[in-house]
């Protein structure tokens, strides 16, 4: 290797690590901003939140927040998208548990209730959907994928005889989806979702076939 080539080689390889570190810091900063925005949206609602509120929660300047998100609407979209990415992860985890289909539906509803109770991103995403008419941006279409996940399990339950032949999985899936999202809203408004797991257990006991459920699990 020529002597003249050596500085160029060191500069090229050595420059990659600072770039990687800078990118990692940028990712962490975006996550901090997104988490702060979710906290603000969940607690105060979209109309009441300002970029300054988000900046103060992160300990950053407004300029730092604007560097990562163009405006409050962009933050709302990012939080809503993260919300709808987390719901399928709950379904995937239930799938991995290998439960019989009807019990898998019950487990999916229960785990989702716990997530709505404990996960700020999910709480914020739910509230943003309610306030979508006040947001000058298009949020992801709500509820469809989650209802489809329930319906998929119900089709399997019917195929293996856990549901009667007269059952319509699409209809039952819509009923369960609507019941869940309705009860989580009521629980939020009345009890800040503290009783949500218990309320969802009531849905499970009232709607899903008793003979396939076994003992009702304790709300946690």
Residue pairs with C-beta under 8 A, 6 or more apart in sequence:
1 9
26 68
29 60
29 64
29 68
30 68
32 58
32 60
33 54
33 58
33 60
33 64
33 65
33 68
33 69
33 75
34 75
34 78
34 79
34 82
34 121
35 120
35 121
36 54
36 57
36 58
37 49
37 54
37 69
37 75
37 76
37 78
37 79
37 124
38 79
38 82
38 120
38 121
38 123
38 124
38 125
39 57
39 120
39 124
40 49
40 53
40 54
40 57
41 49
41 75
41 76
41 79
41 124
41 127
41 128
42 120
42 123
42 124
42 127
44 53
45 127
45 131
46 72
46 76
46 127
46 128
46 131
46 134
46 135
47 131
47 134
49 72
50 72
51 62
51 65
51 66
51 71
51 72
51 75
52 62
54 65
54 75
55 61
55 62
55 64
55 65
58 64
58 65
69 75
69 78
73 135
73 136
73 137
74 137
76 128
76 135
76 137
76 139
77 137
77 138
77 139
79 121
79 124
79 125
79 128
80 125
80 128
80 129
80 139
80 140
81 140
82 121
82 125
83 121
83 122
83 124
83 125
83 126
83 128
84 125
84 140
84 142
84 145
86 115
86 119
86 121
86 122
87 112
87 115
87 122
87 145
87 146
88 145
88 149
90 108
90 111
90 112
90 115
91 108
91 146
91 149
93 111
94 104
94 107
94 108
94 111
95 104
97 104
97 107
99 107
100 157
100 160
100 162
100 212
101 153
101 154
101 156
101 157
101 160
101 162
102 153
102 154
102 157
102 162
102 163
102 208
102 209
102 212
102 213
103 212
103 213
103 214
104 153
105 150
105 153
105 154
105 157
105 176
105 208
106 204
106 208
106 213
106 217
108 149
108 150
108 153
109 150
109 176
109 180
109 200
109 203
109 204
110 197
110 200
110 201
110 204
110 217
110 219
112 146
112 180
112 200
113 180
113 184
113 196
113 197
113 199
113 200
114 197
114 220
115 122
116 122
116 123
116 126
116 184
116 188
116 193
116 196
117 193
117 194
117 196
117 197
123 188
123 193
126 181
126 184
126 185
126 188
128 135
128 139
129 139
129 142
130 185
132 139
143 177
143 181
146 177
147 173
147 174
147 176
147 177
148 173
150 173
150 176
150 177
151 169
151 170
151 172
151 173
151 174
154 163
154 167
154 169
154 172
154 173
155 169
157 163
157 169
157 212
158 165
158 167
158 169
162 209
162 212
163 169
163 172
163 209
172 207
175 207
176 203
176 207
179 203
179 207
180 200
180 203
183 196
183 199
183 200
183 203
184 193
184 196
184 199
184 200
186 199
187 193
187 194
187 195
187 196
187 199
188 196
197 219
197 220
198 219
200 219
201 216
201 217
201 219
204 213
204 216
205 213
205 216
